[in-house]
């Protein structure tokens, strides 16, 4: 379960861009093929843009053709949290940062081996650390 930070809504609004706030704190999404990391190919580590916790490695990133950065695995079982999302008339599994509760995107069971998962993540919820694959 989430280890949530103790920031208030006002503190999040002060620290995040309007787009980061809309996606990460209000569970929004960015339009497909518009995020800075959807076609990004550099080696490194993806961190939560809200709290800096490590979430995904570039070695687990793949081109899903969906327009969002996609990963087949997170950096560890305790990096992300999931919960059922029945919004917008769909049944999906939401992915959140396990540390601060930021909305990251959704996970689907149609990814590549070895996990068969596709973590479909909003670019705005990520910060990239080049050259580092280790959390």
HUWORA-V142408 format. One line per field, one symbol per residue. ss: DSSP state (h for helix, s for strand, l for the rest). burial: + if it has 24 or more other ideal C-beta (glycine too) atoms within 12 Angstrom, else -. A space follows every 10 residues. Layout:
ss: ???
burial: ???
This chain:
ss: llllllllhh hhhhhllhhh hhhhhlllll llllllllll lllsssssll lllsssshhh ssllllllss slllllllls ssssslhhhl lsssssslll llssssssll lllllllsss slhhhsssss lllll
burial: -+-------- -+---+---+ +-+++-+-++ ----+-++-+ ---+++++++ +-++++++-+ ++-+-+-+++ +++++---++ ++-------- --++++++++ ++++++++-- +-----++++ +++++++++- -----
